[in-house]
């Protein structure tokens, strides 16, 4: 195993419960309104102070030095990166028998300047980021999104039992400015991570303070302004070290204004929102040379007044889309994560590495809605997730073994109240979006062996057993509407085999066969939501886990001037849980739908990415991806199942770029062209989603981006980005809003 590079894994990686609906609203809502008003004022002043201080630093005398030039990255092909998510053990991505992309902190804070974490993924091959609204973003990986993409924060599941079908907003409630690196593994990963890892796994590894020589305290101020959405972002943080203890703490303030669309649309009302974030991380070195570390971390994000504009009267018709009927539909969201993790190595004979994690994560969502009939609705949920897992690693003569166990319990309260136009209480519903007073348990055991077969082959075999249990405490019976409850459980066995062939020092080939599954969650089983335009979903308690089988083959090339990666894959779908019409109308007059294990089908596609160093200063970047998928579904009431394209199937997309970065240099410059074909492979549900998808499909687009950076002084960096240089009107397929027109973004990063 000498040629396989390894390091200790970073780990895998909520709050008061909501009481009964009326009492909860009466007691909590005034406090929430007061808190948001205060924090919004603090956010505005803090934002402006941090930006002003950074601007003052610009005019101070500058010392001319040559800044270190970060290594260029080719559309996610970073073949020299050490990654952990693909195999749960540290391995160079060149040696990983999987399609892996990495986005580092440098790309986030000083190059791409993404507004949200989903935006940070937008330029990766094979990734489409759908945005129901500006406050939401959900990556599509190989045709799947929502609860079929697993998101981890330092190895801890962000996914929980209330994640819903299709795109959701929860990846957007992670502050991108705390991320050290994003690792994206495309393809099934259930053997390593359990339920939900179908289209892929996204692992957000957060920043820890690493002291520079001779510095015990290191402050930082960061400011970002985007003209195309009148958006201000500010961050203040401080890192400190008194060995063996290291700490990093920060706050972020964000005001996102209304988006100005492309050349024809103008300002898009109610697309802005506010956000504030806070985080602290302490790392205690328990032994020399980092042999054991104890990490205590807390992070929180609060998003205020993020509208789903397309479903309101403030939506804009574009290429024939319909305008919504709601007068108001906005979301307030809150996420808090606290965890304690232990990372150790060489602890006992036979155990080379050990990671243990204990976490508590609370997610709260509150939706305010005013319908066309002037009925007021307030609904939401509070989910608290307790997580415990461990992972061990042992290097033996029979291969490098990794093994572990995990258990998560989600405790969920939900509520919905409706009010008359005069503000008087009209009704209290049995539940909110999912069953009230519910729990959901997810436990698993896994083992994997990484075995070197001579000098040319690496074989990785893995297996996993999972058990899921749902206790739906209180939800509306689908037929009578009366309160009812249920309990059910499911188990699953998954396996995978991956083979790496070292053709030469510069060419690696791989192939894999992996199973994935997704256990039905509370959102599947007890949902009561507006599913899509004009649809009302009801509970479905007779469901089984979804099953997937993926075969993949790929090649990775890493030479002095060329780095390239290509993969081809096919996934068989068995029993996918899909919505189907019941033939009835809801009390609100919407089409009633429920869930069935009706979807058998397939997904297959191709992903290619490359970079080529033309000269010591110029590097060319290119990637292209194509995906096709079909699944059996019930399109209409009384119509037999038929095979249709997957919902919101991503169009063929590619990027072409050129980067200038002389070495040594104080600056860099890059141009990027993004091309997406027309998305016209539509399912019946796509065609019915007339508020988001134009008749005939979403038009294709070509977007030009120019970005550059300059080290103004040793401690101050300026980055400028011009997105959508040609001011094109366009939207990402399935999104509710268009992207900004020409958007000039400026960022200052001061690290004295």
Beta strands, then each sheet from edge to edge (+ up, - down):
strand 1: 82-83
strand 2: 91-92
strand 3: 99-104
strand 4: 127-130
strand 5: 138-141
strand 6: 149-153
strand 7: 156-157
strand 8: 179-186
strand 9: 200-206
strand 10: 217-226
strand 11: 231-242
strand 12: 245-256
strand 13: 259-260
strand 14: 267-268
strand 15: 273-285
strand 16: 292-307
strand 17: 328-348
strand 18: 351-370
strand 19: 376-396
strand 20: 399-419
strand 21: 425-428
strand 22: 438-453
strand 23: 457-476
strand 24: 483-502
strand 25: 507-518
strand 26: 535-537
strand 27: 546-558
strand 28: 562-585
strand 29: 591-613
strand 30: 618-633
strand 31: 642-645
strand 32: 653-660
strand 33: 667-676
strand 34: 701-713
strand 35: 716-723
strand 36: 743-750
sheet 1: 1+ 2-
sheet 2: 3+ 8- 9+ 6+ 7-
sheet 3: 4+ 5-
sheet 4: 21+ 20- 19+ 18- 17+ 16- 15+ 12- 11+ 10- 36+ 35- 34+ 33- 32+ 30- 29+ 26+
sheet 5: 21+ 20- 19+ 18- 17+ 16- 15+ 12- 11+ 10- 36+ 35- 34+ 33- 32+ 30- 31+
sheet 6: 13+ 14-
sheet 7: 21+ 20- 22+ 23- 24+ 25- 27+ 28-
end
